[in-house]
């Protein structure tokens, strides 16, 4: 009589699923590498023209590629097999959204799309992102959690508090630095003449502080899993 091995189909399914995950991760690595190359090329073009907004945009593309690569490595299971929580995944999602917003707003404040209605549309979109930044994170966690799963436990809330504290302190320091530049280097501020450029410049410290806070949250979650 031939024995039936019920575990073999399950093992094959697990191998196929793991292979699919590995292929998807490989494509992500390729995408991040291409994005980094494009960022370096844009920086080179901006340096030769010269165009400061292209240098800034290329640097942000490079930073987004590095952030994505770090996220791929950080979200691997820990030593005891612990996988990232929804709060950790939400922090990484906020980092990506914040970096993209900084890239666009920084370009607008440096003069890209000057005189174009697209600049006003981008500003309106990212003004909404700044206003509802915490709500986006909460919505991500709620939509990702399973049935009867706790959205955020005490550990998640304690880590979130540390990230919010860092973001608050960095925003305060950024506003102080902006005030000092306005007093002692007025020429830099006067070069930003259009009201839209000034508005984008004021939103940048808020976005940068939020991204730094989310980065701290993601790092604390990763450290806790190791």
C-alpha positions, 0 to 999 in steps of 0.5 A, a space after each residue: 500500500 502506498 503511503 500518502 504524504 499530505 504535507 508535500 502539497 503544503 510544502 510546495 505551496 510554501 516554497 512557491 509563496 517564498 519564491 514569489 516573495 523573493 522575486 518581488 523583493 528582487 524587483 524592489 531592489 532593482 527599482 531602488 537601484 534605478 531610482 538612485 542612478 536617476 537621482 545621481 544623474 539629475 544632481 549632475 545635470 543640476 550641478 552643470 546648468 546650474 539649477 539648485 532645484 534639480 540638485 535638490 530633487 536629485 538628492 531627494 530621489 537618492 534619499 528615497 532610494 536609500 530609505 526604501 533599501 533600508 526599509 527592505 532590510 529593516 522589515 525582515 523578521 527578527 532573531 525570534 521570527 518576530 515580524 514588523 507590527 502595523 505601527 512599524 509598517 505605518 511609520 515606514 509608509 509615512 516616511 515614504 510619503 513625507 520624503 516625496 512631499 519634501 521633494 516636491 515642496 522643496 522644488 517649488 520653493 526653489 523656483 521649479 514650476 514658477 508661474 505654473 498652476 501645477 505649483 499651486 495644485 501641488 501645494 494644496 495637495 501637500 498642505 492637506 498631507 501636512 494637516 492630516 499627517 497623523 490621520 493617514 498613519 492611523 488610517 493605515 494601521 486600522 486598515 491593516 489590522 486583523 479582526 479583533 486585533 489591537 491597533 496599538 498596544 502600550 509599547 507602540 504608544 510609548 514608541 510613538 511618544 518618543 517619535 512625536 517628541 523628537 518631531 516636536 523638538 526638531 520643528 522648534 529648532 527649525 523655526 528658531 534656525 529660520 528666524 536666525 536666518 531671517 535676521 542675520 542673512 536676509 538676502 537668502 529670504 529676500 531671494 524667495 519672493 513669490 508667496 507660493 515659494 514662501 508658503 512651501 518653505 514654511 511647510 518644509 520644516 514641518 514635513 522634515 520634522 515629521 519624517 524624522 519622528 517617523 524614522 525614530 519610530 521605525 528604528 525603535 520598533 526594529 530595535 525592539 524586535 532584535 
